[in-house]
Amino acid sequence: MGSQPILSVVVPCFNEEKSLPLLVRTLEPILNSEFNQLDWEIILVNDGSHDGTEACIEAFHQLCPNIWGVSLTRNFGHQPALYTGLTHSKGEFIACMDADLQDPPEVLLDLVRTVRSGQYDVAYGVRASRDAGPLIKACYRSFYRLMGAISEHPWQMDAGDFCAMNRRALDMLLSLPERDKFLRGLRSWVGLRQIGVSYARPQRRLGRSKYNYSRLYRLAMKGVVGFSTVPLRIASFLSLGMGLVCVLGAAFLILNRLFPAFTLFGYSIGASQGIATLAVLILLMASAVLASLGIIGEYLAVVLVEVKQRPVSLISRIIHQ
């Protein structure tokens, strides 16, 4: 491409051999209806796929130079792949979408138009509904409501990575130094003028979702740990609270032994061998300690990633002219 494009569309791909042809056939005419042939580019990030995804990207690039790709050395995950594509984008405006067409290209164009109007720096998709099972819907809904309650900045409800932004917003995102990226959280953290565009998220047309419950849990933990210190405060509260309970319990035991007439709710320590009392106190203390250690462990995991200073991803090759 001889000049800087107006729009860059970044699409992370992991084992999307079946979905990519449909994506390109759907997205290319929509972009051509809005822009001239040389005014857009599609960056397909091959996130260590095991199928023919890389060969598909090569074939698309041969047919249309506007479509090119970046292949990573292995599967680094959706967020690192998306970040890698963003760092290689050259457009004045940048859009992010998935390869499975659950992010409709028609809605993508609406997001781009909203940002190009100059009134907003970022336009993001808000999932008014999604074609998924009741359990996964409940998990997503619970996560976004939890983040809205504990986040230290306004959190965008029911909004994923599907968005469009101008170069100013992207430069701010790329300037943030952390390695463990959670881009939808960072996008809301930078502020600027942002607006949500509601849409109904359709069912995946081809292939299967790469997000199982384990990956969704890890993604949720990135959001919680990366953008809220409330869990740490809860751990402190649990530790201090249980410490106070133990002190009060010890004081009661001592008073009851020294003054048998003194009882709490008619309960006398001398009435039994004390096994139940000790068991309850030990269980309460252990539960507080273990819960606190679990919360602290999540934060230490993030600290470990940042201290290592490893790159977000490693590039195997760039599929370009």
PyMOL commands that set and color helices and strands:
alter all, ss='L'
color gray80, all
select helices_A, chain A and resi 19-34+53-63+78-88+105-116+134-150+167-175+183-189+213-227+230-258+269-271+275-308
alter helices_A, ss='H'
color red, helices_A
select strands_A, chain A and resi 7-13+40-46+67-72+93-96+122-130+159-166+194-201+315-319
alter strands_A, ss='S'
color yellow, strands_A
deselect
rebuild
show_as cartoon
